[in-house]
Amino acid sequence: MSTHTAPPLLLPFAPATGAAVGVLSPSSDEAGRFPRRRDRAVAQLEALGHPVRFGPHALDTGGHTAASAEDRVKDLHALFTDPGVGAVLTAIGGNNTNDMLDLVDYGLLAAHPKPLIGYSDATALLTAVWKHTGLVTVMGPQLLPQFGEPGGCLDYTRESWQRVLGGAAPGPLAHSTHWTDEFLAWDETDDRARALRPNPGPTILREGVAEGPLYGANLETLLRLAGTRHWPTTAGHLLLLETSPGITPSQLAAHLTQLRQTGALAGAAAVGFGRFAQTGPDDEALNEVLAEGLLGTGHGPVVRDLDIGHTDPMFCVPYGVRAGLTAQDGTCLLTLPDPATRPSPTPLTATSRERVPCPPTR
């Protein structure tokens, strides 16, 4: 486990109405390859009061990433230092966001605190920024998968985005009423809303009550950070994890074994897992592997089937913000009693950039 001493929590400024959302392609080049879906996403963000500014290389195509690691980092720096950008949203994940991490000027990002939002492979960048600066980053919707849906992202996702980024305490996060993992080929058959199925809510694997800072990630992406200076400290945290679509039981078992060997599970105050996406008949076997892998370590509550990751809708997970998880008597409830952002000052002053200390963990 890491012995890194975390910097004080740094709350980003809430994106004011009219502030642009800057779009970063930290890995895949799909933002440049799916213009119809991209345009739908831009229209929804504009309808929510946020014009969109793409990083200079966010729409590049032609390689296994949108651009070189150096150019993607330049985009990140440019969006954070652009005074007209109120939040930075990742376009889509991929496999290679980790090649940016050693090139980022973390001090520059901390000097211009604004929300950085994404999931899947983008959680590598969210994790590194949070670890090295204390800045609250947010595991949440991305441009193409969620905002690019016909009619925009699902209500539950949009409402969580607004609550977590809005400057007030989000409070209790009830589970969604319906969910989907249906895939419709982008810019080909994605002209309708995906079919939804009823959501009975999270499944409790081990009862308990826990409180601590939140941290969430894509499991495969997190493990790519093992052994590096970007590996996060999870001791005392509510650890929320999810996997990419199509994972097999053997792959999941291997990932959970490696995670256990890092010590991350033993130190966590609680563990929550998202739903498995596009796994078909493997679902039952995956849930058995998951229970075996999670229940053999730690002592806090353990739950699965959370609204995070590669199924929709999703709630936003602000890193480092205090949260409580109650999982008992058949009821599972996650509560965020503290805000994840602070009001954006007008005009921005030097004093307004001071760190806001993390509320004490009780």
KASULCOR-V395894 format. One line per field, one symbol per residue. ss: DSSP state (h for helix, s for strand, l for the rest). phi: phi as a letter, one per 30 degrees, with the letter a starting at -180 (. if undefined). burial: I if it has 16 or more other C-alpha atoms within 10 Angstrom, else O. A space follows every 50 residues. Layout:
ss = ???
phi = ???
burial = ???
This chain:
ss = lllllllllslssllllllssssslllllhhhhlhhhhhhhhhhhhhlll lsssllllllllllllllhhhhhhhhhhhhhlllssssssllllllhhhh hhhllhhhhhlllssssslhhhhhhhhhhhhhhlsllsslllhhhhhlll llllhhhhhhhhhhhlllsssssllllsssllllllllllllllllssll llsssslssssssssssshhhhhllllllllllllllsssssllllllhh hhhhhhhhhhhhlhhhhllssssslllllhhhhhhhhhhhhhhhhlllll lssssslllllsllllsslllsssssssllssssssssslssllllllll hhhlllllllll
phi = .dcedddedcddddddejddcdcccdbdcdddcbddddddddddddddjb dcbdeecdcdbjbdbdadeddddededdddcdddccaccddadkbbeddd ddcddddddddbdbdcblbhdddddeddddddbiddcbdadceddcddde iiddedddddedddcdjcddidcddddbaabdccedibbccbdddcbdcd jdcdcbdlbbblddbbaddddeddceicdcdddceicdccbabdeidced ddedddddddddiddddddabbbdddchchddeddddddddddcddaibd dbbbiddbidcbdbcdcddiddbbbcbahicbbcbcdbdcbbeddbddcd dddddcddeddd
burial = OIOOOOOOIIIIIIIIOOIIIIIIIIIIIIIIIIOOIIOIIIIIIOOOII IIIIIIIIIIIOOOIIIIIOIIIIIIIIIIIOOIIIIIIIIIIIIIIIII IOOIOIOOIIIIIIIIIIIIIIIIIIIIIIIIIIIIIIIIIIIIIIIIII OIIIOIIIOIIIIIIIIIIIIOIOIIOIIIIOOOOIOOOIOOOIOOOOOO IIIIIIIIIIIIIIIIIIIIIIIIIIOOOIIIIIIIIIIIIIIIOOIOIO OIIOIIOOIIOIIIIIIIIIIIIIIIIIIOOOIOOIIOIIIOIIIOOIII IIIIIIIIIIIIIIIIIIIIIIIIIIIOOOOIIIIIOIIIIIIIOOOOOO OOIOIOOIOOOO
